[in-house]
């Protein structure tokens, strides 16, 4: 988007509050007119007084002077109070609209698929939201407080001065046009430079966010100095890109100061010559000097605004680029909410590719009856996680279909589909909130009895009651106040509290010690009874009790059967079991 297009879109964000915005625009037009009237009335006062002086003091009476003085003072007072009213309402409009823009952005980003979030740094998204909304706030506020009136003054009222004295007005218009041309030239020179500056700003934020989010790693690997040097390197690059921009805008500031002096001087000299020719009064000269001073001030405001707009344009483009990202996964127009599903899942010749070249999943077909437990095993990158990601529509297959209870999942609303599926991720992904708030992510209206039951099933009651404030204890960013095993048990409790008919366990016991893992395994077997359960596991002993095991290799199912059947087959699964020193007897003893 061009800078002008960006600005129009920012103003378009005010559409929900269009009534107040239009009122403020009209108020600015009236205010600009009032401010233009002041120099004219002051010039007439000068003419009245100078004319009276030429004919003797008795020629002017208060009755003749007071109406013009009163009108001049009235316009001045009106301008003061109108500016205050416009500024106050502009503040309120800008603040409310900024928060609305942040809320819209936040809602949109949360709806974007995981495939989007896997390629974008969370710190970058947060920075874009805050800086984009902040830039909008600044543009809205300056537009209604200053620049709207400045535009009216420069493009409507300045040409109107030709009707007052076309000779002086022509000079004023020429001076303003020259100033505009210089400013436009500088803007064109700095546009690309400012874009480079914003690139370094974004890199600076991403690098800092990355390091601050991994402080334990930075300290453990003694990388404090290297991270600091890397950040300072980006800062040096940022300054190297920023300084030329600042130099150009310093030139504009000097030009604006010089133009103010030159314009006033030129108006005075031309006015004096015209006065000698009898073509301009002293009041007209004073009026146009005031016009020049006011318009140069308006120009400086406009230049400052345009400078600010150019500085913020990259942030706004990024904000809108994210806002314009349409999720690849969305509800079909005819999608329905089926309520609670039974959990009969079927994959029918499903294929998927991340890049359109190599198939991550190829012609996968299997079914699971309600209440059945199906395990997916195989080497890293074999397609297990992708397959189950397709089940809860992290992405959609490029071939084939997935059905639940005989209905294509694309014909279900995303919210209803995901409400029927509980996922325990390998990474617990906890919020920097209390234990109770983290659990209620699974079921916001859960009773205390239900929360206690979920904690008990997940073997989490013991460590929760030991916390300083029990379930009200804040566990810190990503749950860092807890051990890895404790975090995972909370994650399991959260999924159990959701009570879905379909459960996905993605290496759910990977962060637990052997003793706790056995306890959790038994708890999960009890908790998943009656649910359709899919388990991704690398430690094959953990899927001993699965009804069926699917062995993946290069995105395809190469074997299927029970644990014992697959070991006896002597195929790929048997090889994996042997690599983990799992004999049938060892697996049997683990299960019991």
WOQUIPE-V838363 format. One record per residue. N is the residue number from 1. PHI is phi in radians with two decimals (NA if undefined). Layout:
BEGIN
n | phi
N | PHI
N | PHI
END
This chain:
BEGIN
n | phi
1 | NA
2 | -1.24
3 | -1.05
4 | -1.12
5 | -1.13
6 | -1.04
7 | -1.12
8 | -1.08
9 | -1.22
10 | -1.06
11 | -1.15
12 | -1.14
13 | -1.10
14 | -1.48
15 | -0.94
16 | -1.11
17 | -2.04
18 | -1.06
19 | -1.04
20 | -1.14
21 | -1.08
22 | -1.13
23 | -1.07
24 | -1.18
25 | -1.12
26 | -1.09
27 | -1.07
28 | -1.17
29 | -1.11
30 | -1.09
31 | -1.10
32 | -1.09
33 | -1.11
34 | -1.12
35 | -1.20
36 | -1.30
37 | -1.21
38 | -1.01
39 | -1.08
40 | -1.12
41 | -1.16
42 | -1.12
43 | -1.08
44 | -1.16
45 | -1.05
46 | -1.07
47 | -1.12
48 | -1.07
49 | -1.26
50 | -1.20
51 | -1.16
52 | -1.14
53 | -1.11
54 | -1.21
55 | -1.90
56 | 1.80
57 | -1.05
58 | -1.24
59 | -1.25
60 | -1.99
61 | -2.01
62 | -1.10
63 | -1.08
64 | -1.41
65 | -1.52
66 | -1.06
67 | -0.99
68 | -1.23
69 | -1.12
70 | -1.12
71 | -1.11
72 | -1.07
73 | -1.13
74 | -1.10
75 | -1.11
76 | -1.12
77 | -1.13
78 | -1.05
79 | -1.06
80 | -1.13
81 | -1.23
82 | -1.16
83 | -1.10
84 | -1.10
85 | -1.13
86 | -1.10
87 | -1.07
88 | -1.10
89 | -1.23
90 | -1.14
91 | -1.00
92 | -1.10
93 | -1.09
94 | -1.14
95 | -1.11
96 | -1.10
97 | -1.18
98 | -1.08
99 | -1.17
100 | -1.12
101 | -1.12
102 | -1.13
103 | -1.14
104 | -1.10
105 | -1.08
106 | -1.04
107 | -1.06
108 | -1.15
109 | -1.12
110 | -1.11
111 | -1.47
112 | -1.23
113 | -1.18
114 | -1.09
115 | -1.08
116 | -1.24
117 | -1.18
118 | -1.22
119 | -1.89
120 | -2.21
121 | -1.19
122 | -1.09
123 | -1.11
124 | -1.17
125 | -1.13
126 | -1.13
127 | -1.06
128 | -1.09
129 | -1.12
130 | -1.20
131 | -1.27
132 | -1.12
133 | -1.15
134 | -1.13
135 | -1.12
136 | -1.05
137 | -0.98
138 | -1.08
139 | -1.21
140 | -1.08
141 | -1.12
142 | -1.19
143 | -1.12
144 | -1.37
145 | -1.43
146 | -2.32
147 | -1.33
148 | -1.10
149 | -1.11
150 | -1.13
151 | -1.09
152 | -1.09
153 | -1.11
154 | -1.38
155 | -1.81
156 | -2.01
157 | -1.44
158 | -1.05
159 | -1.04
160 | -1.18
161 | -1.16
162 | -1.05
163 | -1.28
164 | -1.53
165 | -2.75
166 | -1.16
167 | -1.22
168 | -1.16
169 | -1.13
170 | -1.09
171 | -1.08
172 | -1.09
173 | -1.13
174 | -1.11
175 | -1.12
176 | -1.13
177 | -1.11
178 | -1.09
179 | -1.08
180 | -1.09
181 | -1.11
182 | -1.08
183 | -1.12
184 | -1.07
185 | -1.08
186 | -1.14
187 | -1.04
188 | -1.17
189 | -1.24
190 | -1.74
191 | -1.02
192 | -1.15
193 | -1.10
194 | -1.17
195 | -1.06
196 | -1.13
197 | -1.04
198 | -1.17
199 | -1.10
200 | -1.19
201 | -1.05
202 | -1.14
203 | -1.11
204 | -1.09
205 | -1.14
206 | -1.12
207 | -1.14
208 | -1.13
209 | -1.10
210 | -1.10
211 | -1.20
212 | -1.16
213 | -1.39
214 | -2.27
215 | -0.97
216 | -1.01
217 | -1.19
218 | -1.02
219 | -1.28
220 | -1.10
221 | -1.67
222 | 0.84
223 | -1.86
224 | -1.03
225 | -1.14
226 | -1.17
227 | -1.15
228 | -1.11
229 | -1.12
230 | -1.11
231 | -1.16
232 | -1.13
233 | -1.11
234 | -1.14
235 | -1.08
236 | -1.08
237 | -1.11
238 | -1.09
239 | -1.13
240 | -1.08
241 | -1.41
242 | -1.38
243 | -1.04
244 | -1.06
245 | -1.10
246 | -1.09
247 | -1.13
248 | -1.09
249 | -1.30
250 | -1.14
251 | -1.08
252 | -1.13
253 | -1.08
254 | -1.08
255 | -1.10
256 | -1.17
257 | -1.13
258 | -1.15
259 | -1.13
260 | -1.06
261 | -1.16
262 | -1.13
263 | -1.14
264 | -1.07
265 | -1.12
266 | -1.14
267 | -1.08
268 | -1.11
269 | -1.14
270 | -1.13
271 | -1.08
272 | -1.10
273 | -1.13
274 | -1.13
275 | -1.12
276 | -1.13
277 | -1.54
278 | 1.31
279 | -1.92
280 | -2.72
281 | -1.53
282 | -1.09
283 | -1.07
284 | -1.16
285 | -1.09
286 | -1.08
287 | -1.04
288 | -1.29
289 | -1.13
290 | -1.14
291 | -0.99
292 | -1.07
293 | -1.07
294 | -1.16
295 | -1.21
296 | -1.09
297 | -1.06
298 | -1.09
299 | -1.11
300 | -1.09
301 | -1.06
302 | -1.13
303 | -1.11
304 | -1.06
305 | -1.14
306 | -1.11
307 | -1.03
308 | -1.08
309 | -1.07
310 | -1.14
311 | -1.16
312 | -1.63
313 | -1.07
314 | -1.13
315 | -1.12
316 | -1.20
317 | -1.08
318 | -1.14
319 | -1.00
320 | -1.28
321 | -1.08
322 | -1.23
323 | -1.13
324 | -1.56
325 | -1.25
326 | -1.58
327 | -1.08
328 | -1.16
329 | -1.86
330 | -2.61
331 | -1.26
332 | -1.24
333 | -0.98
334 | -1.72
335 | -1.06
336 | -2.16
337 | -1.76
338 | -1.49
339 | 1.36
340 | -1.39
341 | -1.56
342 | -1.40
343 | 1.84
344 | -1.46
345 | -1.89
346 | -2.45
347 | -1.79
348 | -2.13
349 | 0.88
350 | -1.50
351 | -2.31
352 | -2.66
353 | -2.35
354 | -1.34
355 | -1.97
356 | 1.40
357 | -1.98
358 | -1.83
359 | -1.32
360 | -1.40
361 | -2.34
362 | -2.28
363 | 0.82
364 | -1.46
365 | -2.38
366 | -2.91
367 | -2.42
368 | -2.37
369 | -1.37
370 | -0.97
371 | 1.53
372 | -1.51
373 | -1.88
374 | -2.09
375 | -1.79
376 | -2.03
377 | -2.25
378 | 2.62
379 | -1.19
380 | -1.03
381 | 1.49
382 | -1.46
383 | 1.98
384 | -1.14
385 | -1.14
386 | -1.08
387 | -1.05
388 | -1.34
389 | -1.12
390 | -1.15
391 | -1.12
392 | -1.80
393 | 0.99
394 | -1.16
395 | -2.61
396 | -1.88
397 | -1.16
398 | -1.54
399 | -2.49
400 | 1.40
401 | -2.58
402 | -2.10
403 | -2.14
404 | -2.21
405 | 0.95
406 | 1.42
407 | -1.91
408 | -1.00
409 | -1.11
410 | -1.28
411 | -1.62
412 | -1.82
413 | -1.16
414 | -1.00
415 | -1.09
416 | -1.23
417 | -1.07
418 | -1.27
419 | -1.18
420 | -1.59
421 | -2.18
422 | -1.83
423 | -2.16
424 | -1.90
425 | -1.38
426 | -1.10
427 | -1.62
428 | -0.99
429 | 0.93
430 | -1.76
431 | -1.61
432 | -1.40
433 | -2.39
434 | -1.30
435 | -1.02
436 | -1.08
437 | -1.11
438 | -1.12
439 | -1.18
440 | -1.23
441 | -1.01
442 | -1.27
443 | -2.72
444 | -1.00
445 | -1.73
446 | -1.09
447 | -1.43
448 | -1.11
449 | -1.09
450 | -1.17
451 | -1.11
452 | -1.07
453 | -1.15
454 | -1.13
455 | -1.11
456 | -1.14
457 | -1.09
458 | -1.51
459 | 1.01
460 | -1.88
461 | -1.04
462 | -1.01
463 | -1.35
464 | -1.18
465 | -1.19
466 | -1.43
467 | -1.21
468 | -1.00
469 | -2.13
470 | 1.03
471 | -1.23
472 | -1.56
473 | -1.19
474 | -1.39
475 | -1.72
476 | 1.40
477 | -1.05
478 | 0.99
479 | 1.27
480 | -1.18
481 | -1.33
482 | -2.07
483 | -1.33
484 | -1.03
485 | -1.16
486 | -1.17
487 | -1.07
488 | -1.18
489 | -1.16
490 | -1.15
491 | -1.10
492 | -1.16
493 | -1.07
494 | -1.09
495 | -1.21
496 | -1.16
497 | -1.14
498 | -1.12
499 | 0.96
500 | -1.53
501 | -1.32
502 | -2.18
503 | -2.16
504 | -2.07
505 | -1.97
506 | -1.69
507 | 0.92
508 | -1.14
509 | -1.92
510 | -1.18
511 | -1.63
512 | -1.80
513 | -1.29
514 | -1.04
515 | -1.12
516 | -1.14
517 | -1.06
518 | -1.14
519 | -1.14
520 | -1.13
521 | -1.04
522 | -1.18
523 | -1.10
524 | -1.16
525 | -1.08
526 | -1.26
527 | -1.24
528 | -1.59
529 | -1.12
530 | 1.58
531 | -1.97
532 | -1.38
533 | -2.16
534 | -2.04
535 | -2.11
536 | -1.71
537 | -2.53
538 | -1.73
539 | -1.47
540 | -1.13
541 | -1.10
542 | -1.31
543 | -1.96
544 | -1.01
545 | -1.63
546 | -1.12
547 | -1.14
548 | -2.60
549 | -2.07
550 | -1.87
551 | -1.72
552 | -1.80
553 | -2.67
554 | 0.92
555 | 1.41
556 | -2.15
557 | -1.48
558 | -1.79
559 | -2.60
560 | -2.65
561 | 2.81
562 | -1.36
563 | -0.98
564 | -1.14
565 | -1.07
566 | -1.23
567 | -1.12
568 | -1.14
569 | -1.10
570 | 1.30
571 | -1.67
572 | -1.07
573 | -1.11
574 | -1.05
575 | -1.12
576 | -1.11
577 | -1.13
578 | -1.12
579 | -1.11
580 | -1.74
581 | 0.96
582 | -1.84
583 | -1.53
584 | -0.97
585 | -1.18
586 | -1.15
587 | -1.11
588 | -1.10
589 | -1.16
590 | -1.15
591 | -1.14
592 | -2.01
END
